């Protein structure tokens, strides 16, 4: 019987030569030969577990939310080999600091967490300084509705 072999591969950010620099939405491919995957985790530098999903047929893990810029993450995997012995491996990756990235703090965000609002409630975000790259700023926000509510605007 053979020991398990685990391969962890991250897609490089913009195809750069640094294979450990990954996109904030980078999937990680996990492949196990001669065994089965028992555990897969991705943790930030402070040890916080990152939420994500692994597609069992392809072995691709994708984060539930974009990873933070200029941050380090450790991908760890544990498999059981056909020989009965456990095998572990890890891969350290980092997200890039975007060139000329603008760091602006949010001074107001409304409505607040847990607020009950109507379908067309606007979301208001106020920044402590002018945003020079609106498109880049918008990529840092995710809005979701757990109840899957639907609405209809006048004129639709």
Secondary structure as UniProt FT lines:
FT   STRAND          5..10
FT   HELIX           13..15
FT   TURN            19..20
FT   STRAND          21..22
FT   TURN            24..25
FT   STRAND          28..33
FT   STRAND          35..44
FT   TURN            45..46
FT   STRAND          52..55
FT   TURN            56..59
FT   STRAND          60..63
FT   TURN            69..70
FT   STRAND          72..81
FT   TURN            82..83
FT   STRAND          86..95
FT   TURN            99..100
FT   STRAND          106..110
FT   TURN            113..114
FT   TURN            119..120
FT   STRAND          124..127
FT   HELIX           134..138
FT   TURN            139..140
FT   TURN            146..147
FT   TURN            154..155
//
